[in-house]
Amino acid sequence: MAEACSDAREALPSIFPGSWINGDFYIWIGHQDDHRAWSQLVDARRALDAAAPAASDFALARAREEMLIAEGSDWFWWYGDDHSSDHDLAFDDLFRRHVRNVYRALDLPIPEELFVTNISTQPPEATIHPPTGFIDPVLDGEVTSYFEWVGAGCVESAGAVGAMHQVSTSTGPPGLTLIEFGFNLEHLFVRVDAARAMAEVLAQGLEVSLNFLKPAGVRVTVGLNAEWMPEATILERGATGERLLPVSCLGLAVAAGRILELRIPFDCLRLGTGAAVAFLVVLHRGTQEIEHYPRHRAIEFTVPDRQFASVNWTA
């Protein structure tokens, strides 16, 4: 009888999806935003599996919990062009935060794309004004002159509240309030303001990082050194793609006082004229992110040529 049963096998031509929405899975897997999010889950699961043999039980438990939360299908209901709500950006932010927490629990570098929205069906909430002229600010951590940042681009939040507009207290998050960015032919300049003096923010053990999506795998981190002086370091992802390693950079400079001012040579980023640049500004304590900005997209520009100033000149 057992042999007769085994010979009765038939191939199924298809399997009915069983979905209660249109009898298919489009709402969960049919849009490019869904595809991007599922790919992020796949990458996180592979990172978790690869790290599992060497990770502690505590780290594994945290990572697996975050992984299971992120794998819930409800996140994907709000991606794409089929369903939407006033809270799509919030759901997207929460999804990516749980995926980031998988890497964070395992003490692994977090892919920069997880700091940028997966949503392509509506405009981002932040307005980014591009640079209009060359700048060459004095790096002293102070507003030396109103004119030194004239011509820089800046990031504006569309909302009245959020990570960049938190009410600051002496013990709470400092609340970044302004990011300006600009350049000359050789350098990228970035200014960061907070509700409190940036020197005080760094003295509390916090760090500011520029996480680059273009060029990928590059990070510039600013913190206090052993002498309690602000210090900038450029990190690049190693050959194995797992760890960020420091690299030397002549001309890298930073100052922190009331504001933070940073100068990065384009040569250290291995960028030439016309190259695309994209980065986020992150406030963190060690591997723990406090806030990042812009919330849902990167600051983007191209390395300028000598014609930039004349092309963008206005009376």
Secondary structure, 3 states (H helix, E strand, C coil): CHHHHHCCCCCCCCCCCCCCCCCCCHHHHCCHHHHHHHHHHHHHHHHHHHHCCCCCHHHHHHHHHHHHHHCCCHHHHCCCCCCCCCCHHHHHHHHHHHHHHHHHHCCCCCCHHHHCCCCCCCCCCEEEECCCCCCCCCCCCCCCCHHHHCCCEEEEECCCCCHHHCCCCCCCCCCEEEEEEEECCCEEEEEEEECCCHHHHHHCCCEEEEEEEECCCEEEEEEECCCCCEEEEEEEECCCCCCEEEECCCCCEEEECCCEEEEEEHHHHCCCCCCEEEEEEEEEECCEEEEEECCCCCEEEECCCCCHHHHCCCC
